[in-house]
Amino acid sequence: MSTRLRSCPDGQRGILNHRALLKTIGAAIVTAMIAGMLRVPVSAMEASPPKTTLIKLLFDSFLGSPPDAAESQITISGDWQVSVRITRPDQPVRAFDLAIEPATEVEVADERYDSLPPFQPNAPGWRKGAALRGVRTQETTAKGQLVPGTLQLRLGLDAGASPLEPGRDYAVDEEWGTFGRLEGGRIRDGQSAFANYRHGLSRLDSVILERDGRIVLRPGQPHVTAPLPPPMAAGETRLANVWVPGRLSRLNDDCLFPILEDAYPEPSATSPPPAEKLLPRTIGKLRNGKPLRILAWGDSVTDASYLPDRDRDSWQSQFVKRLRERFPQAEIELITEAWGGRNTASYLAEGPGSPHNYRDKVLGAKPDLIISEFVNDAGLSPAQVEQRYSQLLADFNAIGAEWIILTPHYVRPDWMGLARERMIDDDPRPYVAGLREFAERHQVALGDASQRWGRLWRQGIPYTTLLLNAINHPDARGMKLFADSLMVLF
């Protein structure tokens, strides 16, 4: 990908700006300090319309400018171009035009499927039939990545093999990239078929300030889901990420993710920590080296079997590892009870003898501390949270167990009623509000992971790039946000 220097055009769209003071420690090392110093108040971002908001950088040492004199603007200046302008009074504008590669599209030919299942029109989109491999994401598919109208099926590869007919021989869900044979069609049970189609891949590019002062666009690696930003060399600074989701037709405002903060702004440590009041027996055992049994209870996110290394990367494993580091004398036993695709009501409804019976597997485990994670409870209203979680609290109190409730991570934007992945600090789900109200009312410890997910955009990260199945399964980085929220309590 080429980059070049030239004057920026007058017409500008999608300008985003933020401020940060840089320490005057010498031009030789100031570029390495920029990333950790960028900050912006919420009010500054919300006060202006998205298309005119400025992101200001004060390059006092880098440009030899006095405080508040230098300004950098990151601008969408074309369908596939961003411009960076650095200005200061009485000096020429420094302008960098950065070309962005269009959204990645892949053509697949002669992809063999040994057999096709019957098409299931009433199933969820990712379960209606076979998943096209180009859009498959673990147990699901990436919605919207299949290019509509491009799937063609044949029963053979020889020149005489005629295309099969959609609607007669097979059906396809073009949103989710799944397909299956139709009754009465030409595809028999157990018969091989060959697919041709096109699909998109997503990419996270970065605007990077190099050590020599040049600003360049570095492309990320395309992936069907959870693409990573490109790596940086020592002394470089990432100024912004450019989100290029698969099948994007042109850049827009919601593609720009300037780095507004280098990490979540952790609350000031309190003495004593919140656990002293909310989890007195737990923290007492940690300090005194007495046995502590922790039960991680939840759904597929807690099960975490989709992770390449569940024992290392699950939220509960990361949390317990860090808890042992903070309390080296602690004797901690971790138990996990999780049921993918289910919620608290599912557990409560299971009868005796069930492998997920609530009284056997949760209460019967005799934990000292229960940490619950149920994104699948997200359909509950605050009133329903109060009713159901009050029952759980009474049960936990009866067995002498303390409780931490985790607020859930962010899931697919359309499942949350979100239209974009920027400026989304406030979780819109009533369930999350209900959890916060319940925890405050009943003085139950809360690990508020949702707050951290809501600020990822400020760190230049579209949060969906942390979802391995493009729906609701966090990767190791997303799991760390749960552990972070738990460690605040201790």
DASULGI-V307598 format. One record per backbone hydrogen bond with DSSP energy under -1.0 kcal/mol. CO is the residue of the C=O (numbers start at 1). NH is the residue of the N-H. E is the energy in kcal/mol with one decimal. If there is no record, write none. Layout:
co=CO nh=NH e=E
co=CO nh=NH e=E
This chain:
co=4 nh=97 e=-1.8
co=13 nh=76 e=-1.8
co=16 nh=55 e=-1.3
co=17 nh=55 e=-1.2
co=19 nh=39 e=-1.7
co=20 nh=58 e=-1.3
co=23 nh=25 e=-1.7
co=26 nh=29 e=-1.4
co=26 nh=30 e=-1.3
co=30 nh=33 e=-1.7
co=34 nh=37 e=-2.1
co=41 nh=45 e=-1.2
co=42 nh=46 e=-1.9
co=43 nh=47 e=-1.3
co=49 nh=52 e=-1.8
co=49 nh=53 e=-1.0
co=51 nh=15 e=-1.1
co=54 nh=17 e=-1.6
co=58 nh=60 e=-1.2
co=59 nh=63 e=-2.2
co=66 nh=69 e=-1.7
co=71 nh=87 e=-2.7
co=73 nh=85 e=-2.1
co=74 nh=16 e=-1.5
co=75 nh=83 e=-3.2
co=76 nh=13 e=-1.9
co=78 nh=81 e=-1.1
co=79 nh=251 e=-2.7
co=80 nh=100 e=-2.6
co=81 nh=77 e=-1.8
co=81 nh=78 e=-1.2
co=82 nh=98 e=-3.4
co=83 nh=75 e=-3.2
co=84 nh=96 e=-2.7
co=85 nh=73 e=-2.5
co=86 nh=94 e=-2.7
co=87 nh=71 e=-2.4
co=88 nh=91 e=-1.5
co=94 nh=86 e=-3.2
co=96 nh=84 e=-2.9
co=97 nh=4 e=-1.6
co=98 nh=82 e=-2.5
co=104 nh=201 e=-1.9
co=106 nh=199 e=-2.3
co=108 nh=197 e=-2.0
co=111 nh=195 e=-2.4
co=113 nh=193 e=-2.3
co=117 nh=181 e=-1.9
co=120 nh=123 e=-1.5
co=124 nh=127 e=-2.5
co=128 nh=120 e=-3.0
co=130 nh=179 e=-2.2
co=132 nh=135 e=-1.5
co=135 nh=142 e=-2.7
co=137 nh=140 e=-2.3
co=140 nh=137 e=-3.0
co=142 nh=145 e=-1.5
co=145 nh=200 e=-2.5
co=147 nh=150 e=-1.6
co=152 nh=196 e=-2.4
co=153 nh=164 e=-3.5
co=154 nh=194 e=-2.9
co=158 nh=161 e=-2.1
co=165 nh=168 e=-1.5
co=165 nh=169 e=-3.4
co=165 nh=170 e=-1.1
co=169 nh=182 e=-2.2
co=170 nh=167 e=-3.6
co=171 nh=180 e=-2.1
co=173 nh=177 e=-1.9
co=173 nh=178 e=-1.2
co=175 nh=144 e=-4.1
co=177 nh=132 e=-2.6
co=178 nh=173 e=-3.2
co=179 nh=130 e=-2.7
co=180 nh=171 e=-2.5
co=181 nh=119 e=-2.2
co=182 nh=185 e=-2.0
co=188 nh=191 e=-2.1
co=193 nh=113 e=-2.8
co=194 nh=154 e=-1.9
co=195 nh=111 e=-2.6
co=196 nh=152 e=-2.5
co=197 nh=108 e=-3.3
co=198 nh=147 e=-2.7
co=199 nh=106 e=-3.2
co=202 nh=223 e=-2.5
co=203 nh=244 e=-2.9
co=205 nh=242 e=-2.8
co=206 nh=218 e=-3.0
co=207 nh=239 e=-2.8
co=207 nh=240 e=-1.3
co=208 nh=216 e=-2.6
co=209 nh=237 e=-2.2
co=210 nh=213 e=-1.9
co=214 nh=210 e=-3.1
co=216 nh=208 e=-2.8
co=218 nh=206 e=-2.6
co=223 nh=202 e=-2.7
co=233 nh=236 e=-1.9
co=237 nh=209 e=-3.3
co=239 nh=259 e=-2.6
co=240 nh=207 e=-3.1
co=241 nh=257 e=-2.8
co=242 nh=205 e=-2.4
co=244 nh=203 e=-1.7
co=245 nh=248 e=-1.6
co=252 nh=255 e=-2.3
co=253 nh=256 e=-1.4
co=255 nh=243 e=-3.1
co=257 nh=241 e=-2.4
co=258 nh=260 e=-1.1
co=264 nh=266 e=-1.4
co=273 nh=276 e=-2.0
co=274 nh=277 e=-1.2
co=274 nh=278 e=-2.5
co=275 nh=279 e=-2.1
co=279 nh=283 e=-2.4
co=280 nh=284 e=-1.7
co=281 nh=285 e=-2.0
co=282 nh=286 e=-2.1
co=283 nh=287 e=-2.2
co=284 nh=288 e=-2.0
co=285 nh=290 e=-1.6
co=292 nh=333 e=-3.0
co=293 nh=368 e=-2.2
co=293 nh=369 e=-1.9
co=294 nh=335 e=-3.0
co=295 nh=371 e=-2.8
co=296 nh=337 e=-2.9
co=297 nh=373 e=-2.4
co=298 nh=339 e=-1.7
co=299 nh=303 e=-2.4
co=300 nh=304 e=-2.8
co=304 nh=307 e=-1.7
co=309 nh=313 e=-2.9
co=310 nh=314 e=-2.1
co=314 nh=318 e=-2.5
co=315 nh=319 e=-2.4
co=316 nh=320 e=-2.5
co=317 nh=321 e=-2.1
co=318 nh=322 e=-1.9
co=319 nh=323 e=-2.6
co=320 nh=324 e=-2.4
co=321 nh=325 e=-1.5
co=322 nh=326 e=-2.0
co=323 nh=327 e=-2.4
co=327 nh=330 e=-2.4
co=331 nh=292 e=-2.7
co=333 nh=294 e=-3.3
co=335 nh=296 e=-3.2
co=337 nh=298 e=-1.8
co=339 nh=342 e=-1.5
co=343 nh=347 e=-1.6
co=344 nh=348 e=-2.3
co=345 nh=349 e=-1.6
co=347 nh=350 e=-1.1
co=347 nh=358 e=-1.2
co=351 nh=354 e=-1.8
co=354 nh=357 e=-1.6
co=357 nh=361 e=-3.2
co=358 nh=362 e=-1.9
co=358 nh=363 e=-1.8
co=359 nh=364 e=-1.3
co=363 nh=366 e=-1.6
co=368 nh=402 e=-2.6
co=369 nh=295 e=-2.9
co=370 nh=404 e=-2.7
co=371 nh=297 e=-2.7
co=372 nh=406 e=-2.5
co=374 nh=377 e=-1.6
co=375 nh=378 e=-1.7
co=377 nh=380 e=-2.5
co=381 nh=385 e=-2.5
co=382 nh=386 e=-2.4
co=383 nh=387 e=-2.0
co=384 nh=388 e=-2.7
co=385 nh=389 e=-2.6
co=386 nh=390 e=-1.2
co=387 nh=391 e=-1.2
co=388 nh=392 e=-1.8
co=389 nh=393 e=-2.5
co=390 nh=394 e=-2.1
co=391 nh=395 e=-2.0
co=392 nh=396 e=-2.6
co=393 nh=397 e=-2.6
co=394 nh=398 e=-1.8
co=395 nh=399 e=-1.0
co=396 nh=401 e=-2.7
co=397 nh=400 e=-1.1
co=402 nh=370 e=-2.8
co=404 nh=372 e=-2.2
co=405 nh=447 e=-2.9
co=412 nh=415 e=-1.0
co=413 nh=416 e=-1.1
co=413 nh=418 e=-2.8
co=429 nh=433 e=-1.5
co=430 nh=434 e=-2.7
co=431 nh=435 e=-2.3
co=432 nh=436 e=-2.2
co=433 nh=437 e=-2.3
co=434 nh=438 e=-2.6
co=435 nh=439 e=-2.8
co=436 nh=440 e=-2.0
co=437 nh=441 e=-2.7
co=438 nh=442 e=-2.6
co=439 nh=444 e=-1.9
co=445 nh=405 e=-2.5
co=447 nh=407 e=-2.2
co=447 nh=449 e=-2.0
co=449 nh=453 e=-1.9
co=450 nh=454 e=-2.3
co=453 nh=456 e=-1.2
co=455 nh=458 e=-1.3
co=456 nh=459 e=-1.3
co=456 nh=461 e=-2.2
co=457 nh=460 e=-1.5
co=458 nh=260 e=-2.7
co=458 nh=261 e=-1.8
co=462 nh=465 e=-2.2
co=463 nh=466 e=-2.0
co=464 nh=467 e=-1.6
co=466 nh=475 e=-2.2
co=467 nh=470 e=-1.3
co=471 nh=412 e=-1.6
co=473 nh=468 e=-2.8
co=475 nh=479 e=-2.5
co=476 nh=480 e=-1.8
co=479 nh=483 e=-1.8
co=480 nh=484 e=-2.9
co=481 nh=485 e=-1.9
co=482 nh=486 e=-1.7
co=483 nh=487 e=-2.3
co=484 nh=488 e=-1.1
co=486 nh=489 e=-1.3
co=487 nh=490 e=-1.3
co=489 nh=275 e=-2.6
